[in-house]
Amino acid sequence: MKAEKIRNQTDVELHNQERELNDQLFRLKFQLNMGQTESLKKIRGLRKDIARVKTILRERQSAAGAGKGSK
């Protein structure tokens, strides 16, 4: 998933997407531990996508906080 696509989403959509990605990651880790899958690439990709979403959410929070603090 591209960062530009993530930036075009609202905060609510980002929180929902983060929750969905975490659920997918949990399921993949569970399958990996049960020996049903060996998709390490998918796990790495999901972790990176979660990090991108969290980074953009944090950027927006800090920008909103900086905007309020300067007034």
Biopython code that builds the backbone (N, CA, C, O; Angstrom):
import numpy as np
from Bio.PDB.StructureBuilder import StructureBuilder

atoms = [
    (1, "MET", "N", (0.841, -1.166, 0.000)),
    (1, "MET", "CA", (0.000, 0.000, 0.000)),
    (1, "MET", "C", (0.897, 1.243, 0.000)),
    (1, "MET", "O", (1.875, 1.319, 0.743)),
    (2, "LYS", "N", (0.554, 2.182, -0.821)),
    (2, "LYS", "CA", (1.350, 3.389, -0.959)),
    (2, "LYS", "C", (0.972, 4.408, 0.122)),
    (2, "LYS", "O", (-0.184, 4.494, 0.536)),
    (3, "ALA", "N", (1.958, 5.167, 0.561)),
    (3, "ALA", "CA", (1.733, 6.177, 1.588)),
    (3, "ALA", "C", (0.790, 7.265, 1.082)),
    (3, "ALA", "O", (0.002, 7.814, 1.852)),
    (4, "GLU", "N", (0.869, 7.571, -0.196)),
    (4, "GLU", "CA", (-0.003, 8.617, -0.756)),
    (4, "GLU", "C", (-1.468, 8.206, -0.670)),
    (4, "GLU", "O", (-2.333, 9.037, -0.390)),
    (5, "LYS", "N", (-1.748, 6.936, -0.908)),
    (5, "LYS", "CA", (-3.117, 6.429, -0.804)),
    (5, "LYS", "C", (-3.609, 6.520, 0.638)),
    (5, "LYS", "O", (-4.773, 6.834, 0.887)),
    (6, "ILE", "N", (-2.728, 6.248, 1.570)),
    (6, "ILE", "CA", (-3.088, 6.306, 2.989)),
    (6, "ILE", "C", (-3.359, 7.756, 3.398)),
    (6, "ILE", "O", (-4.288, 8.020, 4.162)),
    (7, "ARG", "N", (-2.566, 8.681, 2.902)),
    (7, "ARG", "CA", (-2.721, 10.098, 3.262)),
    (7, "ARG", "C", (-4.050, 10.667, 2.787)),
    (7, "ARG", "O", (-4.544, 11.631, 3.371)),
    (8, "ASN", "N", (-4.636, 10.101, 1.751)),
    (8, "ASN", "CA", (-5.901, 10.595, 1.212)),
    (8, "ASN", "C", (-7.105, 10.123, 2.018)),
    (8, "ASN", "O", (-8.228, 10.539, 1.730)),
    (9, "GLN", "N", (-6.909, 9.274, 3.009)),
    (9, "GLN", "CA", (-8.011, 8.752, 3.812)),
    (9, "GLN", "C", (-8.236, 9.623, 5.050)),
    (9, "GLN", "O", (-7.342, 10.341, 5.499)),
    (10, "THR", "N", (-9.453, 9.538, 5.584)),
    (10, "THR", "CA", (-9.771, 10.288, 6.801)),
    (10, "THR", "C", (-9.228, 9.541, 8.012)),
    (10, "THR", "O", (-8.812, 8.387, 7.911)),
    (11, "ASP", "N", (-9.239, 10.217, 9.164)),
    (11, "ASP", "CA", (-8.751, 9.595, 10.388)),
    (11, "ASP", "C", (-9.571, 8.365, 10.766)),
    (11, "ASP", "O", (-9.018, 7.358, 11.207)),
    (12, "VAL", "N", (-10.873, 8.448, 10.595)),
    (12, "VAL", "CA", (-11.748, 7.309, 10.926)),
    (12, "VAL", "C", (-11.415, 6.117, 10.042)),
    (12, "VAL", "O", (-11.325, 4.986, 10.520)),
    (13, "GLU", "N", (-11.232, 6.375, 8.750)),
    (13, "GLU", "CA", (-10.878, 5.295, 7.824)),
    (13, "GLU", "C", (-9.527, 4.691, 8.186)),
    (13, "GLU", "O", (-9.333, 3.480, 8.078)),
    (14, "LEU", "N", (-8.597, 5.535, 8.616)),
    (14, "LEU", "CA", (-7.277, 5.032, 8.992)),
    (14, "LEU", "C", (-7.350, 4.154, 10.235)),
    (14, "LEU", "O", (-6.686, 3.120, 10.305)),
    (15, "HIS", "N", (-8.152, 4.560, 11.215)),
    (15, "HIS", "CA", (-8.299, 3.739, 12.417)),
    (15, "HIS", "C", (-8.938, 2.388, 12.088)),
    (15, "HIS", "O", (-8.535, 1.352, 12.617)),
    (16, "ASN", "N", (-9.939, 2.417, 11.209)),
    (16, "ASN", "CA", (-10.572, 1.158, 10.791)),
    (16, "ASN", "C", (-9.594, 0.278, 10.025)),
    (16, "ASN", "O", (-9.559, -0.938, 10.214)),
    (17, "GLN", "N", (-8.808, 0.895, 9.167)),
    (17, "GLN", "CA", (-7.834, 0.129, 8.388)),
    (17, "GLN", "C", (-6.765, -0.469, 9.296)),
    (17, "GLN", "O", (-6.339, -1.606, 9.098)),
    (18, "GLU", "N", (-6.337, 0.299, 10.287)),
    (18, "GLU", "CA", (-5.342, -0.216, 11.229)),
    (18, "GLU", "C", (-5.886, -1.435, 11.970)),
    (18, "GLU", "O", (-5.174, -2.420, 12.162)),
    (19, "ARG", "N", (-7.138, -1.364, 12.381)),
    (19, "ARG", "CA", (-7.765, -2.490, 13.082)),
    (19, "ARG", "C", (-7.838, -3.718, 12.175)),
    (19, "ARG", "O", (-7.546, -4.833, 12.607)),
    (20, "GLU", "N", (-8.229, -3.508, 10.915)),
    (20, "GLU", "CA", (-8.326, -4.620, 9.966)),
    (20, "GLU", "C", (-6.962, -5.249, 9.701)),
    (20, "GLU", "O", (-6.833, -6.472, 9.651)),
    (21, "LEU", "N", (-5.947, -4.403, 9.532)),
    (21, "LEU", "CA", (-4.601, -4.915, 9.289)),
    (21, "LEU", "C", (-4.088, -5.711, 10.487)),
    (21, "LEU", "O", (-3.443, -6.746, 10.317)),
    (22, "ASN", "N", (-4.373, -5.228, 11.699)),
    (22, "ASN", "CA", (-3.966, -5.960, 12.897)),
    (22, "ASN", "C", (-4.667, -7.311, 12.983)),
    (22, "ASN", "O", (-4.061, -8.306, 13.382)),
    (23, "ASP", "N", (-5.953, -7.346, 12.606)),
    (23, "ASP", "CA", (-6.683, -8.615, 12.599)),
    (23, "ASP", "C", (-6.071, -9.593, 11.591)),
    (23, "ASP", "O", (-5.895, -10.774, 11.891)),
    (24, "GLN", "N", (-5.748, -9.092, 10.396)),
    (24, "GLN", "CA", (-5.141, -9.944, 9.380)),
    (24, "GLN", "C", (-3.791, -10.473, 9.854)),
    (24, "GLN", "O", (-3.466, -11.643, 9.647)),
    (25, "LEU", "N", (-3.010, -9.608, 10.489)),
    (25, "LEU", "CA", (-1.705, -10.015, 10.985)),
    (25, "LEU", "C", (-1.855, -11.095, 12.059)),
    (25, "LEU", "O", (-1.097, -12.065, 12.078)),
    (26, "PHE", "N", (-2.826, -10.926, 12.942)),
    (26, "PHE", "CA", (-3.070, -11.926, 13.982)),
    (26, "PHE", "C", (-3.404, -13.282, 13.365)),
    (26, "PHE", "O", (-2.876, -14.316, 13.774)),
    (27, "ARG", "N", (-4.310, -13.253, 12.351)),
    (27, "ARG", "CA", (-4.703, -14.516, 11.709)),
    (27, "ARG", "C", (-3.515, -15.187, 11.015)),
    (27, "ARG", "O", (-3.348, -16.404, 11.094)),
    (28, "LEU", "N", (-2.699, -14.389, 10.340)),
    (28, "LEU", "CA", (-1.542, -14.960, 9.658)),
    (28, "LEU", "C", (-0.534, -15.537, 10.644)),
    (28, "LEU", "O", (0.030, -16.605, 10.404)),
    (29, "LYS", "N", (-0.308, -14.842, 11.743)),
    (29, "LYS", "CA", (0.620, -15.362, 12.760)),
    (29, "LYS", "C", (0.086, -16.648, 13.362)),
    (29, "LYS", "O", (0.843, -17.582, 13.624)),
    (30, "PHE", "N", (-1.221, -16.693, 13.579)),
    (30, "PHE", "CA", (-1.840, -17.895, 14.130)),
    (30, "PHE", "C", (-1.670, -19.065, 13.162)),
    (30, "PHE", "O", (-1.314, -20.169, 13.574)),
    (31, "GLN", "N", (-1.925, -18.820, 11.873)),
    (31, "GLN", "CA", (-1.759, -19.866, 10.864)),
    (31, "GLN", "C", (-0.305, -20.311, 10.780)),
    (31, "GLN", "O", (-0.024, -21.496, 10.605)),
    (32, "LEU", "N", (0.618, -19.364, 10.905)),
    (32, "LEU", "CA", (2.036, -19.694, 10.849)),
    (32, "LEU", "C", (2.412, -20.612, 12.015)),
    (32, "LEU", "O", (3.140, -21.587, 11.833)),
    (33, "ASN", "N", (1.915, -20.294, 13.202)),
    (33, "ASN", "CA", (2.218, -21.118, 14.374)),
    (33, "ASN", "C", (1.570, -22.493, 14.301)),
    (33, "ASN", "O", (2.091, -23.454, 14.866)),
    (34, "MET", "N", (0.443, -22.595, 13.611)),
    (34, "MET", "CA", (-0.227, -23.884, 13.466)),
    (34, "MET", "C", (0.359, -24.692, 12.312)),
    (34, "MET", "O", (-0.008, -25.850, 12.114)),
    (35, "GLY", "N", (1.266, -24.088, 11.554)),
    (35, "GLY", "CA", (1.892, -24.792, 10.450)),
    (35, "GLY", "C", (1.062, -24.819, 9.191)),
    (35, "GLY", "O", (1.340, -25.608, 8.288)),
    (36, "GLN", "N", (0.046, -23.974, 9.105)),
    (36, "GLN", "CA", (-0.826, -23.965, 7.942)),
    (36, "GLN", "C", (-0.297, -23.101, 6.813)),
    (36, "GLN", "O", (-0.704, -23.268, 5.663)),
    (37, "THR", "N", (0.601, -22.181, 7.123)),
    (37, "THR", "CA", (1.111, -21.279, 6.091)),
    (37, "THR", "C", (2.571, -20.946, 6.366)),
    (37, "THR", "O", (3.060, -21.089, 7.487)),
    (38, "GLU", "N", (3.240, -20.507, 5.339)),
    (38, "GLU", "CA", (4.620, -20.061, 5.486)),
    (38, "GLU", "C", (4.800, -18.738, 4.752)),
    (38, "GLU", "O", (5.807, -18.521, 4.078)),
    (39, "SER", "N", (3.825, -17.868, 4.890)),
    (39, "SER", "CA", (3.828, -16.620, 4.134)),
    (39, "SER", "C", (4.481, -15.499, 4.947)),
    (39, "SER", "O", (3.796, -14.617, 5.466)),
    (40, "LEU", "N", (5.780, -15.543, 5.048)),
    (40, "LEU", "CA", (6.499, -14.512, 5.777)),
    (40, "LEU", "C", (6.455, -13.181, 5.046)),
    (40, "LEU", "O", (6.482, -12.125, 5.678)),
    (41, "LYS", "N", (6.389, -13.220, 3.720)),
    (41, "LYS", "CA", (6.301, -11.976, 2.957)),
    (41, "LYS", "C", (5.029, -11.214, 3.292)),
    (41, "LYS", "O", (5.052, -9.991, 3.429)),
    (42, "LYS", "N", (3.925, -11.928, 3.425)),
    (42, "LYS", "CA", (2.660, -11.279, 3.758)),
    (42, "LYS", "C", (2.726, -10.658, 5.149)),
    (42, "LYS", "O", (2.229, -9.552, 5.361)),
    (43, "ILE", "N", (3.331, -11.358, 6.086)),
    (43, "ILE", "CA", (3.442, -10.845, 7.448)),
    (43, "ILE", "C", (4.293, -9.574, 7.461)),
    (43, "ILE", "O", (3.934, -8.586, 8.102)),
    (44, "ARG", "N", (5.411, -9.605, 6.755)),
    (44, "ARG", "CA", (6.271, -8.409, 6.688)),
    (44, "ARG", "C", (5.539, -7.239, 6.046)),
    (44, "ARG", "O", (5.631, -6.104, 6.513)),
    (45, "GLY", "N", (4.816, -7.525, 4.981)),
    (45, "GLY", "CA", (4.065, -6.473, 4.298)),
    (45, "GLY", "C", (2.998, -5.860, 5.184)),
    (45, "GLY", "O", (2.818, -4.642, 5.197)),
    (46, "LEU", "N", (2.285, -6.709, 5.932)),
    (46, "LEU", "CA", (1.255, -6.203, 6.840)),
    (46, "LEU", "C", (1.865, -5.339, 7.938)),
    (46, "LEU", "O", (1.321, -4.292, 8.291)),
    (47, "ARG", "N", (2.994, -5.783, 8.472)),
    (47, "ARG", "CA", (3.652, -4.996, 9.516)),
    (47, "ARG", "C", (4.075, -3.627, 8.994)),
    (47, "ARG", "O", (3.963, -2.626, 9.703)),
    (48, "LYS", "N", (4.554, -3.585, 7.768)),
    (48, "LYS", "CA", (4.951, -2.307, 7.177)),
    (48, "LYS", "C", (3.742, -1.420, 6.916)),
    (48, "LYS", "O", (3.803, -0.208, 7.127)),
    (49, "ASP", "N", (2.640, -2.017, 6.455)),
    (49, "ASP", "CA", (1.426, -1.234, 6.224)),
    (49, "ASP", "C", (0.889, -0.654, 7.531)),
    (49, "ASP", "O", (0.459, 0.499, 7.574)),
    (50, "ILE", "N", (0.916, -1.456, 8.595)),
    (50, "ILE", "CA", (0.471, -0.972, 9.903)),
    (50, "ILE", "C", (1.357, 0.191, 10.353)),
    (50, "ILE", "O", (0.861, 1.187, 10.881)),
    (51, "ALA", "N", (2.645, 0.061, 10.146)),
    (51, "ALA", "CA", (3.575, 1.134, 10.520)),
    (51, "ALA", "C", (3.293, 2.405, 9.729)),
    (51, "ALA", "O", (3.351, 3.503, 10.283)),
    (52, "ARG", "N", (2.987, 2.268, 8.443)),
    (52, "ARG", "CA", (2.675, 3.444, 7.624)),
    (52, "ARG", "C", (1.427, 4.146, 8.143)),
    (52, "ARG", "O", (1.404, 5.371, 8.263)),
    (53, "VAL", "N", (0.390, 3.371, 8.450)),
    (53, "VAL", "CA", (-0.861, 3.953, 8.941)),
    (53, "VAL", "C", (-0.617, 4.663, 10.271)),
    (53, "VAL", "O", (-1.073, 5.789, 10.470)),
    (54, "LYS", "N", (0.100, 4.004, 11.179)),
    (54, "LYS", "CA", (0.374, 4.617, 12.474)),
    (54, "LYS", "C", (1.220, 5.883, 12.339)),
    (54, "LYS", "O", (1.006, 6.853, 13.066)),
    (55, "THR", "N", (2.164, 5.877, 11.425)),
    (55, "THR", "CA", (3.018, 7.044, 11.216)),
    (55, "THR", "C", (2.199, 8.232, 10.730)),
    (55, "THR", "O", (2.368, 9.348, 11.221)),
    (56, "ILE", "N", (1.319, 7.999, 9.777)),
    (56, "ILE", "CA", (0.507, 9.088, 9.240)),
    (56, "ILE", "C", (-0.471, 9.602, 10.288)),
    (56, "ILE", "O", (-0.699, 10.808, 10.379)),
    (57, "LEU", "N", (-1.052, 8.704, 11.081)),
    (57, "LEU", "CA", (-1.932, 9.142, 12.166)),
    (57, "LEU", "C", (-1.163, 9.997, 13.172)),
    (57, "LEU", "O", (-1.664, 11.021, 13.635)),
    (58, "ARG", "N", (0.048, 9.574, 13.506)),
    (58, "ARG", "CA", (0.865, 10.327, 14.457)),
    (58, "ARG", "C", (1.267, 11.684, 13.885)),
    (58, "ARG", "O", (1.298, 12.678, 14.610)),
    (59, "GLU", "N", (1.575, 11.732, 12.583)),
    (59, "GLU", "CA", (1.899, 12.998, 11.940)),
    (59, "GLU", "C", (0.723, 13.966, 12.030)),
    (59, "GLU", "O", (0.903, 15.151, 12.311)),
    (60, "ARG", "N", (-0.467, 13.458, 11.793)),
    (60, "ARG", "CA", (-1.660, 14.311, 11.862)),
    (60, "ARG", "C", (-1.910, 14.797, 13.280)),
    (60, "ARG", "O", (-2.298, 15.947, 13.480)),
    (61, "GLN", "N", (-1.690, 13.929, 14.270)),
    (61, "GLN", "CA", (-1.873, 14.334, 15.667)),
    (61, "GLN", "C", (-0.883, 15.420, 16.042)),
    (61, "GLN", "O", (-1.256, 16.408, 16.675)),
    (62, "SER", "N", (0.370, 15.250, 15.661)),
    (62, "SER", "CA", (1.380, 16.244, 16.029)),
    (62, "SER", "C", (1.145, 17.558, 15.286)),
    (62, "SER", "O", (1.400, 18.631, 15.834)),
    (63, "ALA", "N", (0.663, 17.487, 14.048)),
    (63, "ALA", "CA", (0.368, 18.706, 13.297)),
    (63, "ALA", "C", (-0.810, 19.445, 13.932)),
    (63, "ALA", "O", (-0.805, 20.673, 14.013)),
    (64, "ALA", "N", (-1.815, 18.699, 14.379)),
    (64, "ALA", "CA", (-2.971, 19.321, 15.027)),
    (64, "ALA", "C", (-2.566, 19.918, 16.371)),
    (64, "ALA", "O", (-3.037, 20.993, 16.742)),
    (65, "GLY", "N", (-1.701, 19.230, 17.095)),
    (65, "GLY", "CA", (-1.233, 19.735, 18.379)),
    (65, "GLY", "C", (-0.360, 20.961, 18.222)),
    (65, "GLY", "O", (-0.435, 21.885, 19.032)),
    (66, "ALA", "N", (0.465, 20.981, 17.192)),
    (66, "ALA", "CA", (1.337, 22.135, 16.943)),
    (66, "ALA", "C", (0.510, 23.336, 16.511)),
    (66, "ALA", "O", (0.831, 24.473, 16.854)),
    (67, "GLY", "N", (-0.551, 23.084, 15.760)),
    (67, "GLY", "CA", (-1.414, 24.172, 15.314)),
    (67, "GLY", "C", (-2.151, 24.820, 16.474)),
    (67, "GLY", "O", (-2.332, 26.037, 16.488)),
    (68, "LYS", "N", (-2.575, 24.032, 17.434)),
    (68, "LYS", "CA", (-3.286, 24.552, 18.593)),
    (68, "LYS", "C", (-2.337, 25.265, 19.556)),
    (68, "LYS", "O", (-2.702, 26.268, 20.170)),
    (69, "GLY", "N", (-1.137, 24.746, 19.680)),
    (69, "GLY", "CA", (-0.168, 25.317, 20.626)),
    (69, "GLY", "C", (0.376, 26.661, 20.187)),
    (69, "GLY", "O", (0.819, 27.440, 21.031)),
    (70, "SER", "N", (0.361, 26.958, 18.906)),
    (70, "SER", "CA", (0.957, 28.195, 18.421)),
    (70, "SER", "C", (0.018, 29.385, 18.536)),
    (70, "SER", "O", (0.451, 30.526, 18.371)),
    (71, "LYS", "N", (-1.253, 29.145, 18.813)),
    (71, "LYS", "CA", (-2.220, 30.246, 18.923)),
    (71, "LYS", "C", (-2.156, 30.942, 20.244)),
    (71, "LYS", "O", (-2.908, 31.887, 20.482)),
]
sb = StructureBuilder()
sb.init_structure("model")
sb.init_model(0)
sb.init_chain("A")
sb.init_seg("    ")
for serial, (resi, resn, name, xyz) in enumerate(atoms, 1):
    if name == "N":
        sb.init_residue(resn, " ", resi, " ")
    sb.init_atom(name, np.array(xyz, "f"), 0.0, 1.0, " ", f" {name:<3s}", serial, name[0])
structure = sb.get_structure()
